[in-house]
Amino acid sequence: MTPSQRLDATFAALADPTRRAILARLAHGDASVAELAEPFAMSQPAISKHLKVLENAGLISRGQDAQRRPRKIEGRAMQEANAWLEEYRQFWERRYSALDELLGQLQAKPPKSRRKRH
C-alpha cells in the first residue's frame, strides 16, 4: 500500500463515529470484540466489520491471548495522518502570522490626509 493509499484508508476509517469510539476505547487498553461491542446497539458481526476497516487502515491489530483475540491500537497510521495534518497546520500558521504582521503595519501607519484640492 502506498503512503497515499494508507492515508486514504486512515481518513476513511476515521470518518465513522463508531470507529472513532472504538479507537477511543482501545486507547485505554486492549479489548475483545465482545467488550468493544458492549456500548453499541449493533451485532458483533457489525462491530467486526468496523474492526476490519480499522485493521485494514493499520489503526488496530489483533492479538493472541489463549482463546481470546484482543484488539489493540496501533500508532503508525495515526502518526502518518498527524504528520500530514501538521504540514497544513504549519502552512496556515505561517499565513496567519503574515496576516497579523500586515495588520500590525497597517495599524501603525498614520492615516493619510484627505484634504480636498481646489
N, C-alpha and C positions, 0 to 999 in steps of 0.2 A: 504494500500500500504506500503510495507517495505521501509526502508531508501534506500536500493539499487535500488529498483524499482523507487522511487521518483527521485533519482539521474539520472537513465537511462532516465526517462521521461524529466527531465530538460535539459540534454545534447542533447537529440533528438530534443527537441523543439528549442534549441538554434542553432542547426546545419543549420537551414534555414535562409537565409539572409532577407527574407520578415518578418519572425517572429522577428528577431533581430531589424529590422527597426520599427516594431510595438511597441516593448518594449521601444526603444529609444524615440518614440513619447509619449508613456504613462508615461515616466519618467518626462515629462513636465506637466502632468496633465491628468485627466480623459478625455475620448473621446468616442463618439458614433461609431457604426460600419461605418456609412457613413463618418464620419470625418477620421477614420482610413483607409478607402478605397481610399480616395481622391488622395493621391500621387501615387497610384499604377495603372497600366494598367491591372486591373483584376476586375471581377464582385464582387458584395457584397457577393454572396454565396461562392466564392473562399476565400475571406477575412474571412468570418465566419468560414470556415474550419480551417484556420490558428489560429483564435481566440480560437476555440475549443481545438486545440492541446496545446495552451498556458494555457488555463483554466485547462485542464486535468493534466498538469505538475505543476499546482499551482503557475504559474508565474503571472497570472492576475485573476481578479474576475469580476463578473458582478454586477453592482449596480442597484438601482431602483430610478429614479428621475422623478416622474409623469409618463408620457408616454415614457420617454427616459430611456434607459438602458445602461448607460455609462460603459465602461470597465476601470478598474484601475489596476495599477501594484501592485503586492504583493511581499514582500521581503523574506519570509521564504525560498522558494525553492532556490532562488539565494544565500541566506546566507549559506544554506547547501552545495551547489555546491562550493561556495567560501571556506568554511571550508575544504572540501575535497581537493581542489586545494592547499590550504595553507599548508597542510601536506607535499605535494610533493615539494612545493617551499622551505620549511624549510629543507627537506631532501637534495635537490640539493645545497642549500646554505651551508649546513654543508660539503658536498662533495667538493665544490669549495674552501671553507676555508681550508680544509685539504690539497688540492692540492696546494693552494697558500703557505701554510706553508712548505710543502715538497720542492717546488721550491725555496723558500727562503733559506732553509737549504742547498740545493744543490749549490746554487749560492754563499753562504757564505764559503763553503769549498774550500781550495786552491786546485788547480789541482794536481793530483798525478804525481810524477816524472815518466818520461818514458825513463829511462836510459836502454840501452841495456847491457846485461851481455855477457861477452865474455868468 
